[in-house]
Amino acid sequence: MTVSTLAFSSSGSVLTPFPAAAVETSLRGDLIQAVKDEASIRGIALPTSAADIAKAPFQMDSLVVVSILCVIEPIVGFELPESVVRTGGYRSVDSALYQLLPRIEAQWKKRKGGKP
């Protein structure tokens, strides 16, 4: 089931829906790749499936996550502030997505005229 959030203009007309699936897919792929790259450098074995890597405990630096935000900026249509990323990083890809997606959506609503 796909869920979309719609932003409304002040006149009540529907604006573009938040591209939740595209944002999540793009972020998930890049976060998993960042974990794979770091694990390779550090000689850490990871699970083989993407779903298992996303769940695996693996510390991700907030600066790495900030650099990944640029990948979804073309999807949302604007530059995201670094403040959407939690200082101190994340303990897994899933924990990053859990925290990032609502913050990105709130920024999208703010930019597109809806209320966060």
DAZI-V42104 format. One record per residue. PSI is psi as a letter, one per 30 degrees, with the letter a starting at -180 (none if undefined). D_FIRST is the distance of its C-alpha to the first C-alpha in whole Angstrom. Layout:
BEGIN
psi->(PSI | PSI)
d_first->(D_FIRST | D_FIRST)
END
This chain:
BEGIN
psi->(k | k | k | k | k | k | k | k | l | f | f | f | k | k | a | k | k | k | i | e | e | e | e | e | e | e | e | e | e | e | e | e | e | e | e | e | e | e | e | e | e | f | h | k | k | l | l | e | k | e | e | e | e | e | f | k | k | j | k | k | k | e | e | e | e | e | f | f | e | f | e | f | e | f | e | f | g | l | k | k | k | f | f | f | k | k | k | f | a | l | f | l | e | e | e | e | e | e | e | e | e | e | e | e | e | e | e | e | e | e | e | g | f | l | k | none)
d_first->(0 | 4 | 6 | 10 | 13 | 16 | 20 | 22 | 26 | 29 | 29 | 26 | 24 | 21 | 21 | 19 | 15 | 15 | 14 | 12 | 11 | 14 | 16 | 14 | 15 | 18 | 19 | 18 | 20 | 23 | 23 | 23 | 26 | 28 | 28 | 29 | 32 | 33 | 33 | 35 | 38 | 38 | 38 | 35 | 34 | 30 | 27 | 27 | 23 | 21 | 19 | 22 | 24 | 21 | 22 | 25 | 28 | 29 | 31 | 30 | 32 | 31 | 33 | 31 | 28 | 29 | 30 | 27 | 25 | 27 | 25 | 22 | 24 | 24 | 21 | 21 | 24 | 27 | 28 | 27 | 29 | 30 | 30 | 26 | 27 | 29 | 32 | 33 | 30 | 27 | 28 | 25 | 22 | 19 | 22 | 22 | 18 | 18 | 21 | 21 | 17 | 18 | 21 | 21 | 18 | 21 | 24 | 21 | 22 | 25 | 26 | 24 | 26 | 23 | 24 | 22)
END
